[in-house]
Amino acid sequence: MHLLNLGILAHVDAGKTSLTERLLHSAGVIDEIGSVDDGNTRTDTLALERRRGITIKSAVVSFPVDDVTVNLIDTPGHPDFIAEVERVLGVLDGAVLVVSAVEGVQPQTRILMRTLQRLRIPTLLFVNKIDRRGARYADLLPAISERLRAAVVPMGSVEGLGTREAGFLPGLGPDAPAVLAEHDDELLTAYVENTVSYDLLRAALVTQTRQVLVHPVYFGSAVTGAGADALITGIKELLPAAEGDPQGPLSGTVFKVERGPAGEKIAYARMFSGTLRTRDRITLRDTGDTRDTSDTGREGRVTAITDFDHGTDIACDSLPAGRIGKLRGLADIKIGDSIGLPRKAVEHFFAPPTLETVVIPGPDTDRRALHLALTQLAEQDPLIGLRHDEVRQETAVSLYGEVQKEVIQATLADEFGVHVTFRETTPLCVERPNGTGAAVEFNKKDANPFLATVGLRVAPGPVGSGVRFGLEVELGAMPYAFFKAVEDTVRETLGQGLHGWRVTDCVVTMTHSGYSPRQSHAHQGFDKSMSSTGADFRGLTPLVLVEALRRAGSQVYEPMHRFRVEVPADTLAALLPVLAALRAVPRTTGTHGSLCVLEGEVPAAQVHGMERQLPGLTRGEGEWESAFDHYAPVAHGIVPERARTDHNPLNRKEYLLNVTRRVA
């Protein structure tokens, strides 16, 4: 028996969770099919998911197909929860991308397909809702191929389209040999000579599907069950089995963390090599942090393992390569951790959040309880990026959109009993240095209250490079721990620049260093007041860095989305003034039949407003697609809210000086 870890992905409301229920029912795992509307599906277990009728967290459920065990991972379809999808992609062997036969290819469908192709994940397409009025078949296939930029192979035909009796008739269509022959010389020769056999065609289909050269397309209905059996056969025969040597070195990845009834952490992990056993002491490493190559990891002991089997999870003693399981006992485990032998650094397939909001505690809300609740939410979704502003005593969270904000609010109330509201959502800007600036403070000179010498130079770095730290002093000039304290403090301090935003794309170089060696009075022990400690460097570094940054100057950049909008040509005149008012800049204009297609860029802060107005401007026929593309300098006269607070250079330096005086 072999194993397959399968992801189900789709644009929201395409029927992804309903298809999961149908597959579980067809496989005999459940006796009755749950309904999203009734809130009783197997994978939407959160009360909030059942109440809103959308998937928020990924969920794993297992079912057998003859000699294949399928671990099915149901993922969110709403773009606000794309980070949850990203974490799942790294553990998949194959995927099913669900498309609605009524709505066709939607914005999130395109984003997901591009990512699946980029990651080389073999993918089947399932066109759902063929029983719905308005469902399409013949004209939808070329539209899928064109919009997804993918070679597709229809795996059958549809009868009774748009009716309750709609059905799927399996069988390769007449165009299949031509599509498959484009990637197979042997098949091409047989096609030209008209000697194509079914066995040759089937073998080419299996090979090319697994090589992500083609994507088989099934049609059906999750509600009626049409096409479900054919899809299950395709899952079994066309997608590759999980790989990994159970006898090899231990290596796995954590893709989800949740809390149990007693508050304990439960980690979902995929093993790629070796076998993990109960009571094993393992090493965990943060694969998202590639800058510290000396990281030896964190150790922990696995106290219990749960495996997925036949629609439920069962306790087991071991988790071999290829399998997905739940691990308990690892208090320090985080999403993205590698288990044992590190795999390659985590790659982000989707854009980071580009919006932010400040959390406002309710009148009777305990701030410590709120902090604990937000911290636990950040464990489950690190990209919400908690940021605490010490000056104003405020906590902000990063967002993908307004729905995510509503979900955070409801989750805090339902699961933690913490009631909050939010300020208006604002763009999550960044700062970049304008030029080069340097500053230095010498040990025991001027008003330096610390036993340390720190000199830093700040200069612009390449776009997308983040923060780079380097040395112009010899590494042996002082203990390594002091250099490490400076670097860590530099990265922490740059979380809030001169205008209050995170500073990025810069190079910080340490130009001067010095310390007071361990000293003591005669016949006495070590005297901290005479000797440098890490606290001296952690206290002095922010002062020097802020001064260097002030001399370099910094510019605020706001996140920009690239957009593509299709609208009826006769509505373009009404749309253009609205785009202009939202500071959107169309770059290209074209036509597609009776539709006008505009592509351009728009500030991330304006995307939600455009999405709200588009239906009214286009009689409900407009289609909007956008994604983060780059950061652009903030236009003159448009200053983000955080730039008008207490974060100007003088106030910030004064604040830091006050802190250091208290430390001294």
Rosetta blueprint (number, residue, H / E / L):
1 M L
2 H E
3 L E
4 L E
5 N E
6 L E
7 G E
8 I E
9 L E
10 A E
11 H L
12 V L
13 D L
14 A L
15 G L
16 K H
17 T H
18 S H
19 L H
20 T H
21 E H
22 R H
23 L H
24 L H
25 H H
26 S H
27 A L
28 G L
29 V L
30 I L
31 D L
32 E L
33 I L
34 G L
35 S L
36 V L
37 D L
38 D L
39 G L
40 N L
41 T L
42 R L
43 T L
44 D L
45 T L
46 L L
47 A H
48 L H
49 E H
50 R H
51 R H
52 R H
53 G L
54 I L
55 T L
56 I L
57 K L
58 S L
59 A E
60 V E
61 V E
62 S E
63 F E
64 P E
65 V E
66 D L
67 D L
68 V E
69 T E
70 V E
71 N E
72 L E
73 I E
74 D E
75 T L
76 P L
77 G L
78 H L
79 P H
80 D H
81 F H
82 I H
83 A H
84 E H
85 V H
86 E H
87 R H
88 V H
89 L H
90 G L
91 V L
92 L L
93 D L
94 G E
95 A E
96 V E
97 L E
98 V E
99 V E
100 S E
101 A L
102 V L
103 E L
104 G E
105 V L
106 Q L
107 P H
108 Q H
109 T H
110 R H
111 I H
112 L H
113 M H
114 R H
115 T H
116 L H
117 Q H
118 R H
119 L L
120 R L
121 I L
122 P L
123 T E
124 L E
125 L E
126 F E
127 V E
128 N E
129 K L
130 I L
131 D L
132 R L
133 R L
134 G L
135 A L
136 R L
137 Y L
138 A L
139 D L
140 L H
141 L H
142 P H
143 A H
144 I H
145 S H
146 E H
147 R H
148 L H
149 R L
150 A L
151 A L
152 V E
153 V E
154 P E
155 M L
156 G E
157 S E
158 V E
159 E E
160 G L
161 L L
162 G L
163 T L
164 R L
165 E L
166 A L
167 G E
168 F E
169 L E
170 P E
171 G L
172 L L
173 G L
174 P L
175 D L
176 A H
177 P H
178 A H
179 V H
180 L H
181 A H
182 E L
183 H L
184 D L
185 D H
186 E H
187 L H
188 L H
189 T H
190 A H
191 Y H
192 V H
193 E L
194 N L
195 T L
196 V L
197 S L
198 Y H
199 D H
200 L H
201 L H
202 R H
203 A H
204 A H
205 L H
206 V H
207 T H
208 Q H
209 T H
210 R H
211 Q L
212 V L
213 L L
214 V L
215 H E
216 P E
217 V E
218 Y E
219 F E
220 G L
221 S L
222 A L
223 V L
224 T L
225 G L
226 A L
227 G L
228 A H
229 D H
230 A H
231 L H
232 I H
233 T H
234 G H
235 I H
236 K H
237 E H
238 L H
239 L L
240 P L
241 A L
242 A L
243 E L
244 G L
245 D L
246 P L
247 Q L
248 G L
249 P L
250 L L
251 S E
252 G E
253 T E
254 V E
255 F E
256 K E
257 V E
258 E E
259 R E
260 G L
261 P L
262 A L
263 G L
264 E L
265 K E
266 I E
267 A E
268 Y E
269 A E
270 R E
271 M E
272 F E
273 S E
274 G L
275 T E
276 L E
277 R E
278 T L
279 R L
280 D L
281 R E
282 I E
283 T E
284 L E
285 R E
286 D E
287 T L
288 G L
289 D L
290 T L
291 R L
292 D L
293 T L
294 S L
295 D L
296 T L
297 G L
298 R E
299 E E
300 G E
301 R E
302 V L
303 T L
304 A E
305 I E
306 T E
307 D E
308 F E
309 D E
310 H L
311 G L
312 T E
313 D E
314 I E
315 A E
316 C E
317 D L
318 S E
319 L E
320 P E
321 A L
322 G L
323 R L
324 I E
325 G E
326 K E
327 L E
328 R E
329 G L
330 L L
331 A L
332 D L
333 I L
334 K L
335 I L
336 G L
337 D E
338 S E
339 I E
340 G E
341 L L
342 P L
343 R L
344 K L
345 A L
346 V L
347 E L
348 H L
349 F L
350 F L
351 A L
352 P L
353 P L
354 T L
355 L E
356 E E
357 T E
358 V E
359 V E
360 I E
361 P E
362 G L
363 P L
364 D L
365 T L
366 D L
367 R H
368 R H
369 A H
370 L H
371 H H
372 L H
373 A H
374 L H
375 T H
376 Q H
377 L H
378 A H
379 E H
380 Q H
381 D L
382 P H
383 L H
384 I H
385 G L
386 L L
387 R E
388 H E
389 D E
390 E L
391 V L
392 R L
393 Q L
394 E E
395 T E
396 A E
397 V E
398 S E
399 L E
400 Y L
401 G L
402 E H
403 V H
404 Q H
405 K H
406 E H
407 V H
408 I H
409 Q H
410 A H
411 T H
412 L H
413 A H
414 D H
415 E H
416 F H
417 G L
418 V L
419 H L
420 V E
421 T E
422 F E
423 R L
424 E L
425 T L
426 T E
427 P E
428 L L
429 C L
430 V E
431 E E
432 R E
433 P E
434 N L
435 G L
436 T L
437 G E
438 A E
439 A E
440 V E
441 E E
442 F L
443 N L
444 K L
445 K L
446 D L
447 A L
448 N L
449 P L
450 F L
451 L L
452 A E
453 T E
454 V E
455 G E
456 L E
457 R E
458 V E
459 A E
460 P E
461 G L
462 P L
463 V L
464 G L
465 S L
466 G L
467 V E
468 R E
469 F E
470 G E
471 L E
472 E L
473 V L
474 E L
475 L H
476 G H
477 A H
478 M L
479 P L
480 Y H
481 A H
482 F H
483 F H
484 K H
485 A H
486 V H
487 E H
488 D H
489 T H
490 V H
491 R H
492 E H
493 T H
494 L L
495 G L
496 Q L
497 G L
498 L L
499 H L
500 G L
501 W L
502 R E
503 V E
504 T L
505 D L
506 C E
507 V E
508 V E
509 T E
510 M E
511 T E
512 H E
513 S E
514 G E
515 Y E
516 S L
517 P L
518 R L
519 Q L
520 S L
521 H L
522 A L
523 H L
524 Q L
525 G L
526 F L
527 D L
528 K H
529 S H
530 M H
531 S L
532 S L
533 T L
534 G H
535 A H
536 D H
537 F H
538 R H
539 G H
540 L H
541 T H
542 P H
543 L H
544 V H
545 L H
546 V H
547 E H
548 A H
549 L H
550 R H
551 R H
552 A H
553 G L
554 S E
555 Q E
556 V E
557 Y E
558 E E
559 P E
560 M E
561 H E
562 R E
563 F E
564 R E
565 V E
566 E E
567 V E
568 P E
569 A H
570 D H
571 T H
572 L H
573 A H
574 A H
575 L H
576 L H
577 P H
578 V H
579 L H
580 A H
581 A H
582 L L
583 R L
584 A L
585 V E
586 P E
587 R E
588 T E
589 T E
590 G E
591 T E
592 H E
593 G L
594 S L
595 L E
596 C E
597 V E
598 L E
599 E E
600 G E
601 E E
602 V E
603 P E
604 A H
605 A H
606 Q H
607 V H
608 H H
609 G H
610 M H
611 E H
612 R H
613 Q H
614 L H
615 P H
616 G H
617 L H
618 T L
619 R L
620 G L
621 E L
622 G L
623 E E
624 W E
625 E E
626 S E
627 A E
628 F E
629 D E
630 H E
631 Y E
632 A E
633 P E
634 V L
635 A L
636 H L
637 G L
638 I L
639 V L
640 P L
641 E H
642 R H
643 A H
644 R H
645 T L
646 D L
647 H L
648 N L
649 P H
650 L H
651 N H
652 R H
653 K H
654 E H
655 Y H
656 L H
657 L H
658 N H
659 V H
660 T H
661 R H
662 R H
663 V H
664 A L
